């Protein structure tokens, strides 16, 4: 069967995510479906042999590329032993080993692992666990959460509620919790001549004031460390994380870090939280913070199977540890919690970090992405090219000097996307922002091709501006 046959069958029954389905329909669709027959490494292939460089790692998951032979081998071996068993009242080898290894590699003090199926679910766990901790601790008045403007934490109702990106949230507002949103430290908004660090420090005053006023009613603050991914890959300085950790401790508020998209090497360190510098010179040479909750998913299994983990401190675990009759247990569950196959894929992924040392090779790839996009930094319709490790974003605007965005209805990002597809590169934009989050197995030559096509795509998308 050719591509068209598969597209027709898909449109008959499949409701695709994050999509206006009408874009896929008709004789000349705005957003043509791409039926994928197979994938390997950094490449996808359709049913007619066309290949596409997966520059977004299939929604930021396939960090070691598609069908990595070692992960495939480990999954096949696991299938011969145990496919699934519920984690309520039972345990198994892979979830035990994975928990032990996650405790070793995450910030010190995160000693307990609670499993879920996807990133949004991991956020739900952290929110419920934080609220329930304060309830068990005799602080029932702590019922609210603080998040940053332009934040995104998932699509389930709790995760959606604390996010701020209106495109996803506004429709469902009547159903949602009412968090406190404070202005983001987003450095795209910094003043002329102002450094990233100075802007992020300045923006922290909003958070400090909020905590000072509302600490008695706040359960936790939740942030995406360093990069607000779905909010347009907006970035900020790690000093904000250091200041936030100190303030949360001082005000008696939990800190939740959402490492779902930025964890597992995306920012240049294993976890973005590791970039947080000491607040003072006598604070020691060690960088990084330990949150009260860390949510991870996406790259955890190398993009092969859904799995998420919420890690927390033993102090929080102990608040739920009591006689059954006290009613303090955390009664949250998912059918596939701690699935052995997904855990085996995660263990294989951690093996690859140890064996292949991608954080070292990624430095060269990240520098190559930066150098190969140099001409876009003087483009008349690019307000900013920004980068954090293996994440690079290109902000297209109508007017650079005023940072005037294109009207959303012009769909400039879609124009860029379609051009890139015609050249064999998958660049799925976020509005008018093009970004790279390629798998770590991408080669230097493939990076050069990706950057060249991105430059062409920007020129095509802004041609009549």
ABEGO torsion letter per residue (X at the ends): XBAAAAAAAAAAABBBBGBBAAAABEABBABBBBBBABBBEABBBBAAGBBBBBAAGGGGABAAEBGBAAAAAAAAAAAAABABBBABGBBBAAAAAAAAAAAAABBBGBABBBBBABAAAAAAAAAAAAAAAAAAAGBAABABBBBBBGBBAEABAAAAAABABAAAAAAAAAABBBBBBBBBABAAABBBGBBAAAAAAAAAAAAAAAAAAAAAABABBBBBBGBBAAAGGBBBBAAAAAAAAAAAAAAGBBBBBBAAAABGGAAGBABAAAABBBABAAAEABBEBBBABBBBBGAAAGGABBBBBBBBBAAAAAAABBBAAAGABBBBBBAABGBAAAAAAAAAAAAAAAAAGAAAAAAAAAAAAAAAAAAAAABAABABBBBBEABBBBBBBABAAAGBBBBAAAGAAAAAAAAAAAAGBBBBBBEABBBBBBBAABBAAAAAAAAAAAAAAAAAAAAAX
